[in-house]
């Protein structure tokens, strides 16, 4: 199996892995896209709550659906994971991870950014991968972007090459200071663990703004009055929830003025029209999404839990009106597009300013495979960040 990496200053990094059954990195997760047949089959009802990976018979049990049942084992094969009896996963498909680059690489003639790792919670093995543009003049003040990577809550890392290069490009092209959060993964650490780690990153940024314990020299470039929270797919879900949680804290002098969500990963028990229309989607098949939610949500919760379905936000709904302005991007070819539209309508109903784009065609994670889509996403997010109106 061969790996080719394509990318550049305007396009980001794109992965194409050759083989008959191709593990594709699409929209922040790995799936086997078998070129000879369709893996995903229609799923109209929710997973039977009695079926879970903790059940010793899960490999023989079916995920209930209207047309054809799927086993947990089949979903795990699609994801490239193996569930262990102790509740942990073996993540068998390994996308390359890269080290931070705190100093200029003489082999690179056009290095966009430098990066360094800062411990956030050694106990949780959480950290911040911090990026600053290369050759930034002393005294420059740049927006601070707190970034949450994708991976359906169960896969990948801030150091996974696709997310490292994404942040590298944002830091260099916007330009901006980027703090990419290494958060805990499910099912070893179910939600809200990832939300807690993201909140700790925001509180770390507040301490940096106050100079508690001495400010990291790289944060001298950050304008703490211009902070944005950004995420794609599951990262967009985390961005939304941590933005709501942060409203309970006095963050001064830190000021969060924007929330950017690209193709957010949400769900619900009642299927949307886009989910039914694209139930056989090769990138986000519904039965696999259901399994992912079963792995990520608190034990006993279903897909109408507020972590999955923001429309059922419970106590959080009262906070929505206090959110800063939001950017939302979704694509017609993404089964999750209707979930994004529902969230836009919710935000607007509470008076939150929203800049949204619902594009024709496309698919979940298209910016990882299409140079033009990647450039458009960068440009649109950059325009949002550069707009000072709150």
N, C-alpha and C positions, 0 to 999 in steps of 0.2 A: 504494500500500500504506500503510495507516494504522497508527500505533502509539499504543496507549493504555496508560498506566501506572496501575496501581491499587495501593494499598497503604496502610499506616498503621502505627501504633505496635504493633499486635498481629499484623499480618498479613504484614509484609514488603512486597516489591514484586513485582508479577505483571505479565507481559507477554502481551498478546494482539494478534497482528499479523494484519490482515485481508488477504484475497486468496484466489484459488482454490487456489494452492499455498502453504500457510501455513508460513513458517519459524517453528517453535515453539521457544522456549527452554524445554526440559523437562529437569529433572534435570541441569543444568549443561552441556548441549550443544545444538547447533542441528541440526535436521533439517528436511527438507521433508515435511510431512504432507499429502500430496495428498488432498483431500477426495473426489475422484471415483474413486480406485482405491487399492489397497494397494501400496505400494512394496516393502516387504520380502517376501521369499519364503523358504521353509524352507531351512535350511542345516544339514546333519548332520555333515559332515566338515570338517576344518581346511582352511585355504587351502593350496593347493599351494605348497610351499616354493620351487619354482623361479620362482614368479611374484612379482614385486615392483615397486614404482614405479620402481626404478632401471633396470628392463628397458625398453628403448626401445619395445617392443611391448606394454607393459602395457595400453594402451587397447583393444587387440584381444583380449587374453587374458582368460580367464574365471577367476573364483574358483570352484573346484570344489565342487559340492554334489550331493546325491542327487537333487534334484527339478529344479532349474532353475539354470543358471549365471548368475552376475552378473559384470560387468566391473568393474575398478578404477574406470573412468570413471564408472560408475553410482553406485558408492559415494561417489566424490568429489562427484558432483552432489548426493547426499543431504546431504552434510556442508557443501556450499557452499565447497569448496576446490579449488584447482588445483595439481597437482604440477609443479614446474619441473625441468628437466634437471639443475640443480645440487643437487638434493635439498632445496630449500626449498619452502614452500607460499605460494600466494596465498590468503589467507583472505578470500573475496569477500563473505561476509555479515557485516556489521559491526554488532554490538550496541553501543549507545552506551557510551562511557567517560566517566567524570566525574572532575573534579579533587578533590583533598582539600580539606576545609573547616576550616582551622586556627583560624578565628575564627568567632564567632557570626554567623549571617546574620540581619540585622534583618527580612528578609522572611518568615522562618519563625517562627511563634508557638510551635511546640512542637518545637524542634530536639533530637533525642535525644542526639546525640554530636558531638564535634569529631574531625577527622582530620588527619593530616599525613604526608608521605612522608619516609622516612629511607633514604639509600643503604645497601645491604647489600654489593653487589659491583659497582662501576661497570663493571668489565671485562665481567661477565656481564649487566649491565643489571638486576640483581636489586635489589629494594628492599623495605622494610617499609612498609605503610600502617598507621599506628598510630592507634587510636581510643581516646578516653576519653569517659565520659558528660559531658554538659553540666552545668555548675553543680555539679561535684563539690567538696564541702568540703575544704579543706586538711587533710592528715593522714589522709584516708580511704585504706584499703588494700583493694584489689580483686583478685580472681583475675586472672591473666594467661592469656589464651587465644591460642595460636599457631594461626592458621587457614590452611588450604590450600584454595584454590578448586578447583572442578571444571572440566571441559572436555575430558575424555578424553585428557589430556596434550598435546593439539595445539591447543586453542582457548582464548581468553579471557585475562583478566588480572585482577589484584587490583583494578584500577580499572574493570573492567566493571561497569555500573550494578547488575546483579542481585546481585553479590557485595559491592559497596560498601554497598548498602542492607542486605544480610543482616548484615554486620558492624556497621553503624550500629545496627541493631536490637538485636543481641546486647549491644553495649557499653551502650546505653541502658536495655535492659530487664532485664538480669541483676541488677545492672550488672557490668561487667568492663572491664578493659583488653584490647583485642584487637590483636594483631599479625598482619596479613594479609600473606602472603608472595607477592611477585611472583617466580615461578620461571621458569626457562627451559622453552620448549616444544619438543616433538618435531614433526617429524623432524629439524629443524635441530640440536636437542640431545636425543639419545635418552636414555632412562633408562640410568644413574642420575642424570642431570643434575638433574632436579627434586628427587630425594632429597638430593643434595649441597647444593642451595640451601636446602632446608628445614632441613638440619642446620646450615648456616651461620647460619640465623635463630635456632636454639636456642643456638648458641655466642655469637651477638650478645647474646641475652637474658642469658646467664651473665655476659658482660662488663659489661652494664648492672647486674646485681645486685652485681657487685664494684666498680662505679664506675670501671672501666678507662677512662681518657681523659675522665672526667667523665660523670655520668649525665644522660641526657635528662630535662629537668624533668617531662615527662609520665609518665615511669616512676617518679616518686616516688609515684604512686598504686598501683603494682603490688605485690602481695604475692608475692615470688619463691619463697615456700615453697608456693604454691598455683598451679601451672602446669598447664595442660591443652593437649593437642594435639587439634585438631578438623578434620574435613574431610568433604565430601560427594562421592560418586561417585569420580572419579579423585583428588580431594583426600583422601578417606578411605583410598585405597590408599597415597598418599604419607604420610599420618599414621601408618599402621601401620608402614611400612618405616622411616620416620625415627625412630619411637619405639624400634624394635629397634636401629638404628644408634647412637642416643644412649646406649644402655646401656654402650657401650665407653668413655664419657668420664666424667671426674670433673666433674660440673656444679655442684658446690657453690659458693655457697649456693642455686643454683637447684634446685628440686625438682619434677619432673614427677609429678603424683599422679593423672592421669586421661587417658584416650584416648577420644575421641568419634568414632564412625564412622557416617555416615548413608548408606545404600544404596551400600556400597563397590563400586568397579569392579574386579572380578577376573575371571579366566577359566580356561580349561584346554582341552586337546585333547579330552578325553572330555566330551561334552555332559551337562549335568544335566537332571533331569526338568523343572525350571521353564524352562530354555532351550528344550527341545523343545516344551513346552506352549505357550510364548509366542514361538515362533520367528518369527512374523509380526508381532511387536509393532511398533507405529508409532513408538515412542520410542527403543527400543534393538534394532533388528533385528540378528540374529546376524551376517549377512555384513558389516554395517557395523562391528560390534564387532571382527570379525576383522581388517578393514583397519586399524582404529585401533591394534590391538595390533601389527600389522606395521609401522606407522609409529613406534610408541613404543618397542618392545623393542630391545635391542642387535641389531646386524646378525647374521643367522644364527640367532637364537633363535626358538623356537616358543612356543606358549601354555602349555607346561608349565614354562617358565622361572619361577624363584621370584618374579620381579617381578610376574608375572601370576597364578601359581597358588601361593598361600602354603602349601598343603599340601605342596608340593615345596620346602620352605624351605631345603634344604641346610644350610649352616653356621648359618643364622639360627634354625633350629628349637631349637637348644640355648639360645637366649636368651629364648624365648617365656615361660618360667616366671618371668622377672624383670620382665615388663611390669607396669605399674600396673593398677588396676581399669579396666574398659572399659565403654563404652556402645555398643550396636549397635542400629540401627533398619533394618528392611527391610519390604517390602510384598509381599503375595501376587501382585499384578499386575505385579511387576517381574521380568523374565526372570532377573535376577541374584540373586534372593532365595535360591536354594539355595547359591550361593557364600558369601553372608553366613552362612547356617546352618552350612556347613562350617567357616568360620572360628571361629564361636562354639564349636563342638564341639572344635576344635583348642585354643582358649584354655582351655576348661574342662578338657581332658585334661591340661594342664600346671598346673592349679590356679590359673589367673588368674580373679579375680572378674569376672563379666560380668553387666551389666544389659542385657537384650535385649528387643526388641519386634518381633514378626512379625505385622503387621496384615493383616486380610482386605482384599481389594480393593486399590485404589490402583494406582499406576504409578511408574515411575522419574521422580523429580523432581516428584512431585505437590505438594510444598509450594510450588512456584513458580506453581501454578495454582489452588490451593484454599486459601482463607483459613483454614478450620478445620484443615486439615492443617498449615499453617504455624504456627498458634498452638499446636497440639498438640506439634509438634517443638520449638518454643521452650520450652514449659513443661517437656517431658520432659528436655531438655538442661539447663535451668536447675536443675531438681531434682537432677540428677546432680552438677552443679558445686557446688551448695550443700551436698551431703552430704559431711561432713568425713571419714567413715570411709575409710581407705585400703586 
